[in-house]
Amino acid sequence: MTIKAILFDKDGTLLDYHATWTSINLQAAEFAAGGDPALARRLLALADADPDTGRAHAGGLFAAGNSAEIADAWIADGAAMPRAALIAAIDLIFTDAMRTAVPIEGGLAAIRALHAQGCRMGVASSDSAAAIRVFLESAGLAAYFDFIAGYDSGHGHKPDPGALFAFCREIGIPPASTAMVGDNIQDLQLARAGQAGLAVAVLSGTGTAETMAPLADIVIPDISHLGQLVGKD
């Protein structure tokens, strides 16, 4: 089946995860801890991040979870904030971070080339829909994308394939003609659950070739290597 559309993950796929998120992870944990350094370190560790640097590990809450999941885990471990307020605060911190996010090198050129080939594109992220929009606009990518799905868009959470199905319905292209591209096993599990035509792992985020290869059809360094996939059986 010819690939005619691509659904992208955002963090670690369209943008450089560590260059963008490391300091933001620290900021979010410090806020939730209310100025308690020891609690902030615990919250970072709970979200599978280095307590000293904020660098996230693959598959953890920061790398693959959403604001609600992070807030729930932090409240259970001592963050003294109402759930709704903490979720809103985390969403705001994360959305603001997208204004200065670091795109993957060569990513804009790759997206433009894919668009020129007639490829339809969307984004499915564990971040909020607002954060996705801010990133695409700030990175100069918004004009090339037909669809966005955040954790709050009503299409389920990864690895549930709801976002893939919604994307395909909106553009009129079946999952079998659609590739899913991401840097975590949850992205590849989504591709498999939704019977996407191609599951592509990128090594530009938190995931590793060792963990992702068993679920991926293709493993590539980053999205700048995607051009060869569109229009090919």
PyRosetta script that sets phi, psi and omega in degrees:
from pyrosetta import init, pose_from_sequence

init()
pose = pose_from_sequence("MTIKAILFDKDGTLLDYHATWTSINLQAAEFAAGGDPALARRLLALADADPDTGRAHAGGLFAAGNSAEIADAWIADGAAMPRAALIAAIDLIFTDAMRTAVPIEGGLAAIRALHAQGCRMGVASSDSAAAIRVFLESAGLAAYFDFIAGYDSGHGHKPDPGALFAFCREIGIPPASTAMVGDNIQDLQLARAGQAGLAVAVLSGTGTAETMAPLADIVIPDISHLGQLVGKD")
pose.set_psi(1, 133.2)
pose.set_omega(1, 179.9)
pose.set_phi(2, -72.3)
pose.set_psi(2, 136.6)
pose.set_omega(2, 177.0)
pose.set_phi(3, -82.3)
pose.set_psi(3, 120.5)
pose.set_omega(3, -178.1)
pose.set_phi(4, -117.7)
pose.set_psi(4, -10.0)
pose.set_omega(4, -176.8)
pose.set_phi(5, -147.9)
pose.set_psi(5, 154.9)
pose.set_omega(5, 178.7)
pose.set_phi(6, -135.2)
pose.set_psi(6, 129.7)
pose.set_omega(6, 172.2)
pose.set_phi(7, -105.0)
pose.set_psi(7, 119.6)
pose.set_omega(7, -176.0)
pose.set_phi(8, -101.7)
pose.set_psi(8, 142.0)
pose.set_omega(8, 158.1)
pose.set_phi(9, -70.0)
pose.set_psi(9, 164.8)
pose.set_omega(9, 178.7)
pose.set_phi(10, -101.1)
pose.set_psi(10, -65.9)
pose.set_omega(10, -172.1)
pose.set_phi(11, -74.0)
pose.set_psi(11, 122.4)
pose.set_omega(11, -177.7)
pose.set_phi(12, 87.7)
pose.set_psi(12, -6.9)
pose.set_omega(12, -179.1)
pose.set_phi(13, -117.1)
pose.set_psi(13, -59.9)
pose.set_omega(13, 174.4)
pose.set_phi(14, -87.3)
pose.set_psi(14, -26.3)
pose.set_omega(14, 178.8)
pose.set_phi(15, -127.9)
pose.set_psi(15, 157.3)
pose.set_omega(15, 179.0)
pose.set_phi(16, -73.8)
pose.set_psi(16, 109.0)
pose.set_omega(16, -173.6)
pose.set_phi(17, -60.8)
pose.set_psi(17, -54.5)
pose.set_omega(17, -172.2)
pose.set_phi(18, -68.2)
pose.set_psi(18, -39.0)
pose.set_omega(18, 179.3)
pose.set_phi(19, -66.1)
pose.set_psi(19, -29.6)
pose.set_omega(19, -177.5)
pose.set_phi(20, -89.9)
pose.set_psi(20, -44.7)
pose.set_omega(20, -163.3)
pose.set_phi(21, -98.7)
pose.set_psi(21, -19.8)
pose.set_omega(21, -172.6)
pose.set_phi(22, -55.4)
pose.set_psi(22, -50.2)
pose.set_omega(22, -179.2)
pose.set_phi(23, -71.0)
pose.set_psi(23, -29.7)
pose.set_omega(23, 179.7)
pose.set_phi(24, -70.0)
pose.set_psi(24, -37.5)
pose.set_omega(24, 176.4)
pose.set_phi(25, -59.7)
pose.set_psi(25, -43.3)
pose.set_omega(25, 177.4)
pose.set_phi(26, -61.4)
pose.set_psi(26, -44.7)
pose.set_omega(26, -178.7)
pose.set_phi(27, -61.3)
pose.set_psi(27, -44.5)
pose.set_omega(27, -178.5)
pose.set_phi(28, -64.1)
pose.set_psi(28, -43.1)
pose.set_omega(28, -179.8)
pose.set_phi(29, -67.1)
pose.set_psi(29, -40.3)
pose.set_omega(29, 178.9)
pose.set_phi(30, -63.9)
pose.set_psi(30, -39.3)
pose.set_omega(30, 177.8)
pose.set_phi(31, -64.1)
pose.set_psi(31, -48.9)
pose.set_omega(31, -177.6)
pose.set_phi(32, -63.8)
pose.set_psi(32, -28.7)
pose.set_omega(32, -178.9)
pose.set_phi(33, -80.9)
pose.set_psi(33, -7.3)
pose.set_omega(33, 177.9)
pose.set_phi(34, 61.8)
pose.set_psi(34, 34.2)
pose.set_omega(34, 177.7)
pose.set_phi(35, 86.9)
pose.set_psi(35, 6.2)
pose.set_omega(35, 178.2)
pose.set_phi(36, -92.6)
pose.set_psi(36, 105.1)
pose.set_omega(36, -175.7)
pose.set_phi(37, -59.7)
pose.set_psi(37, -39.2)
pose.set_omega(37, -179.4)
pose.set_phi(38, -65.6)
pose.set_psi(38, -41.0)
pose.set_omega(38, 178.0)
pose.set_phi(39, -67.0)
pose.set_psi(39, -39.5)
pose.set_omega(39, 178.9)
pose.set_phi(40, -58.8)
pose.set_psi(40, -41.2)
pose.set_omega(40, 178.3)
pose.set_phi(41, -63.9)
pose.set_psi(41, -40.9)
pose.set_omega(41, 178.5)
pose.set_phi(42, -64.0)
pose.set_psi(42, -41.1)
pose.set_omega(42, -179.2)
pose.set_phi(43, -66.2)
pose.set_psi(43, -38.7)
pose.set_omega(43, 176.9)
pose.set_phi(44, -62.0)
pose.set_psi(44, -46.5)
pose.set_omega(44, 179.8)
pose.set_phi(45, -62.8)
pose.set_psi(45, -37.6)
pose.set_omega(45, 179.8)
pose.set_phi(46, -64.1)
pose.set_psi(46, -31.5)
pose.set_omega(46, 178.7)
pose.set_phi(47, -89.4)
pose.set_psi(47, 13.7)
pose.set_omega(47, 178.0)
pose.set_phi(48, 62.7)
pose.set_psi(48, 45.8)
pose.set_omega(48, 176.0)
pose.set_phi(49, -127.3)
pose.set_psi(49, 152.6)
pose.set_omega(49, 177.1)
pose.set_phi(50, -64.8)
pose.set_psi(50, 123.9)
pose.set_omega(50, -177.2)
pose.set_phi(51, -64.0)
pose.set_psi(51, -21.0)
pose.set_omega(51, -179.6)
pose.set_phi(52, -89.0)
pose.set_psi(52, -39.7)
pose.set_omega(52, -173.5)
pose.set_phi(53, -107.8)
pose.set_psi(53, -22.3)
pose.set_omega(53, -174.8)
pose.set_phi(54, 83.1)
pose.set_psi(54, 2.1)
pose.set_omega(54, -179.2)
pose.set_phi(55, -68.7)
pose.set_psi(55, 126.3)
pose.set_omega(55, -174.2)
pose.set_phi(56, -88.5)
pose.set_psi(56, 152.7)
pose.set_omega(56, 177.5)
pose.set_phi(57, -103.7)
pose.set_psi(57, 152.8)
pose.set_omega(57, -177.3)
pose.set_phi(58, -58.3)
pose.set_psi(58, 139.0)
pose.set_omega(58, 173.7)
pose.set_phi(59, 80.5)
pose.set_psi(59, -5.4)
pose.set_omega(59, -178.4)
pose.set_phi(60, -82.0)
pose.set_psi(60, -177.3)
pose.set_omega(60, -177.0)
pose.set_phi(61, -62.8)
pose.set_psi(61, -42.8)
pose.set_omega(61, 179.2)
pose.set_phi(62, -67.2)
pose.set_psi(62, -43.2)
pose.set_omega(62, -174.7)
pose.set_phi(63, -75.2)
pose.set_psi(63, -32.9)
pose.set_omega(63, -172.6)
pose.set_phi(64, -133.1)
pose.set_psi(64, -6.2)
pose.set_omega(64, -179.3)
pose.set_phi(65, -91.5)
pose.set_psi(65, 179.0)
pose.set_omega(65, 177.4)
pose.set_phi(66, -118.8)
pose.set_psi(66, 174.7)
pose.set_omega(66, -174.4)
pose.set_phi(67, -59.3)
pose.set_psi(67, -38.5)
pose.set_omega(67, -179.9)
pose.set_phi(68, -66.6)
pose.set_psi(68, -42.1)
pose.set_omega(68, 179.1)
pose.set_phi(69, -65.9)
pose.set_psi(69, -40.7)
pose.set_omega(69, 177.7)
pose.set_phi(70, -63.4)
pose.set_psi(70, -47.1)
pose.set_omega(70, -179.2)
pose.set_phi(71, -60.2)
pose.set_psi(71, -43.9)
pose.set_omega(71, -179.8)
pose.set_phi(72, -60.6)
pose.set_psi(72, -44.3)
pose.set_omega(72, -179.6)
pose.set_phi(73, -65.7)
pose.set_psi(73, -40.5)
pose.set_omega(73, -178.0)
pose.set_phi(74, -70.2)
pose.set_psi(74, -40.1)
pose.set_omega(74, 178.1)
pose.set_phi(75, -63.3)
pose.set_psi(75, -40.6)
pose.set_omega(75, 179.0)
pose.set_phi(76, -63.5)
pose.set_psi(76, -23.4)
pose.set_omega(76, -177.7)
pose.set_phi(77, -104.6)
pose.set_psi(77, 9.2)
pose.set_omega(77, 171.5)
pose.set_phi(78, 123.8)
pose.set_psi(78, -3.7)
pose.set_omega(78, 176.6)
pose.set_phi(79, -67.0)
pose.set_psi(79, 120.0)
pose.set_omega(79, -171.9)
pose.set_phi(80, -95.0)
pose.set_psi(80, 65.6)
pose.set_omega(80, 177.8)
pose.set_phi(81, -136.9)
pose.set_psi(81, 149.0)
pose.set_omega(81, 172.5)
pose.set_phi(82, -60.2)
pose.set_psi(82, 145.3)
pose.set_omega(82, -175.1)
pose.set_phi(83, -56.7)
pose.set_psi(83, -50.0)
pose.set_omega(83, -177.0)
pose.set_phi(84, -61.6)
pose.set_psi(84, -39.1)
pose.set_omega(84, -179.7)
pose.set_phi(85, -67.3)
pose.set_psi(85, -39.6)
pose.set_omega(85, -179.5)
pose.set_phi(86, -70.1)
pose.set_psi(86, -41.0)
pose.set_omega(86, 176.5)
pose.set_phi(87, -59.3)
pose.set_psi(87, -46.1)
pose.set_omega(87, -179.7)
pose.set_phi(88, -62.2)
pose.set_psi(88, -39.9)
pose.set_omega(88, -179.6)
pose.set_phi(89, -67.2)
pose.set_psi(89, -43.2)
pose.set_omega(89, 178.0)
pose.set_phi(90, -63.3)
pose.set_psi(90, -44.1)
pose.set_omega(90, 177.4)
pose.set_phi(91, -57.3)
pose.set_psi(91, -42.8)
pose.set_omega(91, -179.0)
pose.set_phi(92, -65.7)
pose.set_psi(92, -44.6)
pose.set_omega(92, 177.8)
pose.set_phi(93, -59.7)
pose.set_psi(93, -45.5)
pose.set_omega(93, -178.0)
pose.set_phi(94, -68.2)
pose.set_psi(94, -39.1)
pose.set_omega(94, 179.7)
pose.set_phi(95, -66.9)
pose.set_psi(95, -43.6)
pose.set_omega(95, 177.3)
pose.set_phi(96, -59.3)
pose.set_psi(96, -35.8)
pose.set_omega(96, -179.4)
pose.set_phi(97, -62.8)
pose.set_psi(97, -27.4)
pose.set_omega(97, -177.4)
pose.set_phi(98, -69.9)
pose.set_psi(98, -16.3)
pose.set_omega(98, 178.9)
pose.set_phi(99, -69.0)
pose.set_psi(99, -25.6)
pose.set_omega(99, -179.5)
pose.set_phi(100, -121.5)
pose.set_psi(100, 21.4)
pose.set_omega(100, 179.8)
pose.set_phi(101, -62.0)
pose.set_psi(101, 150.7)
pose.set_omega(101, -177.8)
pose.set_phi(102, -99.7)
pose.set_psi(102, 108.3)
pose.set_omega(102, 179.5)
pose.set_phi(103, -66.0)
pose.set_psi(103, 154.8)
pose.set_omega(103, 174.1)
pose.set_phi(104, -61.0)
pose.set_psi(104, 134.9)
pose.set_omega(104, -179.9)
pose.set_phi(105, -60.5)
pose.set_psi(105, 128.9)
pose.set_omega(105, -178.1)
pose.set_phi(106, 83.1)
pose.set_psi(106, -0.9)
pose.set_omega(106, -176.0)
pose.set_phi(107, -67.6)
pose.set_psi(107, -43.8)
pose.set_omega(107, -179.0)
pose.set_phi(108, -61.5)
pose.set_psi(108, -44.3)
pose.set_omega(108, 178.8)
pose.set_phi(109, -62.3)
pose.set_psi(109, -39.6)
pose.set_omega(109, 179.7)
pose.set_phi(110, -65.3)
pose.set_psi(110, -43.3)
pose.set_omega(110, 180.0)
pose.set_phi(111, -65.2)
pose.set_psi(111, -41.8)
pose.set_omega(111, 177.8)
pose.set_phi(112, -61.1)
pose.set_psi(112, -42.5)
pose.set_omega(112, -179.2)
pose.set_phi(113, -65.6)
pose.set_psi(113, -41.5)
pose.set_omega(113, 177.9)
pose.set_phi(114, -63.1)
pose.set_psi(114, -42.7)
pose.set_omega(114, 178.4)
pose.set_phi(115, -61.6)
pose.set_psi(115, -41.5)
pose.set_omega(115, -179.9)
pose.set_phi(116, -64.3)
pose.set_psi(116, -26.2)
pose.set_omega(116, 177.9)
pose.set_phi(117, -83.1)
pose.set_psi(117, -1.8)
pose.set_omega(117, 179.4)
pose.set_phi(118, 91.4)
pose.set_psi(118, 10.4)
pose.set_omega(118, 179.9)
pose.set_phi(119, -72.0)
pose.set_psi(119, 132.7)
pose.set_omega(119, 174.0)
pose.set_phi(120, -90.6)
pose.set_psi(120, 139.1)
pose.set_omega(120, -172.4)
pose.set_phi(121, -134.0)
pose.set_psi(121, 146.9)
pose.set_omega(121, 177.1)
pose.set_phi(122, -143.2)
pose.set_psi(122, 170.1)
pose.set_omega(122, 178.5)
pose.set_phi(123, -127.2)
pose.set_psi(123, 132.6)
pose.set_omega(123, 172.6)
pose.set_phi(124, -125.6)
pose.set_psi(124, 116.6)
pose.set_omega(124, -173.7)
pose.set_phi(125, -133.6)
pose.set_psi(125, 155.4)
pose.set_omega(125, 171.6)
pose.set_phi(126, -79.4)
pose.set_psi(126, -5.4)
pose.set_omega(126, 173.3)
pose.set_phi(127, -78.9)
pose.set_psi(127, 174.7)
pose.set_omega(127, 179.6)
pose.set_phi(128, -76.9)
pose.set_psi(128, 160.1)
pose.set_omega(128, 176.7)
pose.set_phi(129, -61.0)
pose.set_psi(129, -38.0)
pose.set_omega(129, 178.9)
pose.set_phi(130, -62.0)
pose.set_psi(130, -41.5)
pose.set_omega(130, -179.9)
pose.set_phi(131, -66.0)
pose.set_psi(131, -38.0)
pose.set_omega(131, 177.1)
pose.set_phi(132, -61.0)
pose.set_psi(132, -46.4)
pose.set_omega(132, -179.1)
pose.set_phi(133, -60.8)
pose.set_psi(133, -44.9)
pose.set_omega(133, -179.5)
pose.set_phi(134, -61.4)
pose.set_psi(134, -43.0)
pose.set_omega(134, 178.9)
pose.set_phi(135, -62.5)
pose.set_psi(135, -49.9)
pose.set_omega(135, -177.4)
pose.set_phi(136, -59.8)
pose.set_psi(136, -40.6)
pose.set_omega(136, 179.0)
pose.set_phi(137, -68.0)
pose.set_psi(137, -44.9)
pose.set_omega(137, -178.1)
pose.set_phi(138, -65.6)
pose.set_psi(138, -33.2)
pose.set_omega(138, -177.7)
pose.set_phi(139, -87.8)
pose.set_psi(139, -1.7)
pose.set_omega(139, -178.7)
pose.set_phi(140, 73.8)
pose.set_psi(140, 27.3)
pose.set_omega(140, -175.9)
pose.set_phi(141, -108.8)
pose.set_psi(141, -10.0)
pose.set_omega(141, -169.7)
pose.set_phi(142, -56.7)
pose.set_psi(142, -36.4)
pose.set_omega(142, -175.5)
pose.set_phi(143, -67.9)
pose.set_psi(143, -15.7)
pose.set_omega(143, -174.2)
pose.set_phi(144, -97.2)
pose.set_psi(144, -4.2)
pose.set_omega(144, -174.4)
pose.set_phi(145, -113.5)
pose.set_psi(145, 134.4)
pose.set_omega(145, -178.0)
pose.set_phi(146, -94.8)
pose.set_psi(146, -13.1)
pose.set_omega(146, -167.5)
pose.set_phi(147, -156.5)
pose.set_psi(147, 140.8)
pose.set_omega(147, 170.7)
pose.set_phi(148, -135.4)
pose.set_psi(148, 145.2)
pose.set_omega(148, 175.9)
pose.set_phi(149, -139.3)
pose.set_psi(149, 115.0)
pose.set_omega(149, 172.6)
pose.set_phi(150, -97.9)
pose.set_psi(150, 179.0)
pose.set_omega(150, 179.2)
pose.set_phi(151, -64.0)
pose.set_psi(151, -20.2)
pose.set_omega(151, -177.2)
pose.set_phi(152, -103.1)
pose.set_psi(152, 16.7)
pose.set_omega(152, -176.7)
pose.set_phi(153, -91.8)
pose.set_psi(153, -5.2)
pose.set_omega(153, 176.8)
pose.set_phi(154, 88.9)
pose.set_psi(154, 15.2)
pose.set_omega(154, -179.2)
pose.set_phi(155, -109.4)
pose.set_psi(155, 18.0)
pose.set_omega(155, -179.0)
pose.set_phi(156, 84.8)
pose.set_psi(156, -180.0)
pose.set_omega(156, -178.0)
pose.set_phi(157, -119.2)
pose.set_psi(157, 143.5)
pose.set_omega(157, 177.4)
pose.set_phi(158, -54.5)
pose.set_psi(158, 140.1)
pose.set_omega(158, 8.8)
pose.set_phi(159, -91.3)
pose.set_psi(159, 16.7)
pose.set_omega(159, 174.0)
pose.set_phi(160, -58.7)
pose.set_psi(160, 132.9)
pose.set_omega(160, -175.9)
pose.set_phi(161, -83.6)
pose.set_psi(161, 14.3)
pose.set_omega(161, -176.8)
pose.set_phi(162, -55.8)
pose.set_psi(162, -39.3)
pose.set_omega(162, 179.9)
pose.set_phi(163, -66.2)
pose.set_psi(163, -37.4)
pose.set_omega(163, 177.1)
pose.set_phi(164, -63.1)
pose.set_psi(164, -46.2)
pose.set_omega(164, -179.7)
pose.set_phi(165, -63.8)
pose.set_psi(165, -40.7)
pose.set_omega(165, 179.6)
pose.set_phi(166, -64.9)
pose.set_psi(166, -41.6)
pose.set_omega(166, 177.5)
pose.set_phi(167, -60.1)
pose.set_psi(167, -48.7)
pose.set_omega(167, -177.3)
pose.set_phi(168, -64.8)
pose.set_psi(168, -38.2)
pose.set_omega(168, 176.3)
pose.set_phi(169, -62.9)
pose.set_psi(169, -42.5)
pose.set_omega(169, -175.4)
pose.set_phi(170, -66.1)
pose.set_psi(170, -37.7)
pose.set_omega(170, -175.7)
pose.set_phi(171, -97.7)
pose.set_psi(171, -8.1)
pose.set_omega(171, 177.9)
pose.set_phi(172, 73.3)
pose.set_psi(172, 30.1)
pose.set_omega(172, 178.1)
pose.set_phi(173, -124.1)
pose.set_psi(173, 132.2)
pose.set_omega(173, -175.7)
pose.set_phi(174, -73.3)
pose.set_psi(174, 157.8)
pose.set_omega(174, 176.6)
pose.set_phi(175, -54.1)
pose.set_psi(175, -34.3)
pose.set_omega(175, -178.5)
pose.set_phi(176, -64.0)
pose.set_psi(176, -19.1)
pose.set_omega(176, 177.5)
pose.set_phi(177, -105.6)
pose.set_psi(177, 15.2)
pose.set_omega(177, -175.4)
pose.set_phi(178, -121.1)
pose.set_psi(178, 137.0)
pose.set_omega(178, 174.8)
pose.set_phi(179, -100.0)
pose.set_psi(179, 143.8)
pose.set_omega(179, 171.0)
pose.set_phi(180, -109.0)
pose.set_psi(180, 129.3)
pose.set_omega(180, -176.8)
pose.set_phi(181, -123.2)
pose.set_psi(181, 125.2)
pose.set_omega(181, 180.0)
pose.set_phi(182, -160.8)
pose.set_psi(182, 172.2)
pose.set_omega(182, -175.0)
pose.set_phi(183, -111.2)
pose.set_psi(183, 9.6)
pose.set_omega(183, -179.4)
pose.set_phi(184, -135.8)
pose.set_psi(184, 157.8)
pose.set_omega(184, -178.5)
pose.set_phi(185, -63.1)
pose.set_psi(185, -27.0)
pose.set_omega(185, 178.7)
pose.set_phi(186, -61.4)
pose.set_psi(186, -35.5)
pose.set_omega(186, 178.0)
pose.set_phi(187, -65.4)
pose.set_psi(187, -41.0)
pose.set_omega(187, -178.6)
pose.set_phi(188, -73.7)
pose.set_psi(188, -35.1)
pose.set_omega(188, 174.5)
pose.set_phi(189, -63.5)
pose.set_psi(189, -39.0)
pose.set_omega(189, 175.5)
pose.set_phi(190, -59.6)
pose.set_psi(190, -45.9)
pose.set_omega(190, -180.0)
pose.set_phi(191, -59.1)
pose.set_psi(191, -44.4)
pose.set_omega(191, -179.1)
pose.set_phi(192, -67.8)
pose.set_psi(192, -43.8)
pose.set_omega(192, -178.9)
pose.set_phi(193, -63.4)
pose.set_psi(193, -33.7)
pose.set_omega(193, -179.1)
pose.set_phi(194, -93.3)
pose.set_psi(194, 3.4)
pose.set_omega(194, -179.8)
pose.set_phi(195, 55.2)
pose.set_psi(195, 44.9)
pose.set_omega(195, 175.1)
pose.set_phi(196, -63.6)
pose.set_psi(196, 151.8)
pose.set_omega(196, -178.7)
pose.set_phi(197, -66.7)
pose.set_psi(197, -24.7)
pose.set_omega(197, -177.8)
pose.set_phi(198, -153.5)
pose.set_psi(198, 134.3)
pose.set_omega(198, 175.1)
pose.set_phi(199, -111.2)
pose.set_psi(199, 114.0)
pose.set_omega(199, -174.2)
pose.set_phi(200, -114.0)
pose.set_psi(200, 123.2)
pose.set_omega(200, 176.1)
pose.set_phi(201, -98.8)
pose.set_psi(201, 134.4)
pose.set_omega(201, 174.2)
pose.set_phi(202, -112.5)
pose.set_psi(202, 145.8)
pose.set_omega(202, -176.6)
pose.set_phi(203, -100.0)
pose.set_psi(203, 24.1)
pose.set_omega(203, -176.9)
pose.set_phi(204, -96.9)
pose.set_psi(204, 5.2)
pose.set_omega(204, -178.7)
pose.set_phi(205, -123.7)
pose.set_psi(205, -135.6)
pose.set_omega(205, -175.9)
pose.set_phi(206, -93.1)
pose.set_psi(206, -18.4)
pose.set_omega(206, -178.2)
pose.set_phi(207, -76.9)
pose.set_psi(207, 162.0)
pose.set_omega(207, 179.8)
pose.set_phi(208, -119.7)
pose.set_psi(208, 157.9)
pose.set_omega(208, 177.8)
pose.set_phi(209, -60.5)
pose.set_psi(209, -38.5)
pose.set_omega(209, -178.0)
pose.set_phi(210, -60.5)
pose.set_psi(210, -42.5)
pose.set_omega(210, -177.3)
pose.set_phi(211, -81.8)
pose.set_psi(211, -29.9)
pose.set_omega(211, -173.8)
pose.set_phi(212, -93.0)
pose.set_psi(212, -28.0)
pose.set_omega(212, -175.1)
pose.set_phi(213, -54.5)
pose.set_psi(213, -38.7)
pose.set_omega(213, -179.3)
pose.set_phi(214, -61.8)
pose.set_psi(214, -23.0)
pose.set_omega(214, -178.8)
pose.set_phi(215, -103.8)
pose.set_psi(215, -10.3)
pose.set_omega(215, -173.1)
pose.set_phi(216, -98.3)
pose.set_psi(216, 145.9)
pose.set_omega(216, 169.6)
pose.set_phi(217, -79.6)
pose.set_psi(217, -34.8)
pose.set_omega(217, -177.8)
pose.set_phi(218, -141.2)
pose.set_psi(218, 140.6)
pose.set_omega(218, 172.3)
pose.set_phi(219, -119.0)
pose.set_psi(219, 123.3)
pose.set_omega(219, -178.9)
pose.set_phi(220, -128.6)
pose.set_psi(220, 159.7)
pose.set_omega(220, -178.7)
pose.set_phi(221, -61.6)
pose.set_psi(221, -44.0)
pose.set_omega(221, -177.9)
pose.set_phi(222, -166.9)
pose.set_psi(222, -179.8)
pose.set_omega(222, -172.8)
pose.set_phi(223, -70.7)
pose.set_psi(223, -11.6)
pose.set_omega(223, 177.6)
pose.set_phi(224, -66.7)
pose.set_psi(224, -11.3)
pose.set_omega(224, -179.8)
pose.set_phi(225, -98.7)
pose.set_psi(225, 12.0)
pose.set_omega(225, -173.1)
pose.set_phi(226, -83.9)
pose.set_psi(226, -19.7)
pose.set_omega(226, -171.1)
pose.set_phi(227, -54.3)
pose.set_psi(227, -31.8)
pose.set_omega(227, -176.7)
pose.set_phi(228, -71.1)
pose.set_psi(228, -12.4)
pose.set_omega(228, -173.1)
pose.set_phi(229, -86.1)
pose.set_psi(229, -30.6)
pose.set_omega(229, -172.3)
pose.set_phi(230, -75.1)
pose.set_psi(230, 134.0)
pose.set_omega(230, 178.7)
pose.set_phi(231, 77.6)
pose.set_psi(231, 6.7)
pose.set_omega(231, 179.4)
pose.set_phi(232, -107.4)
pose.set_psi(232, 142.9)
pose.set_omega(232, 177.2)
pose.set_phi(233, -77.3)
pose.dump_pdb("model.pdb")
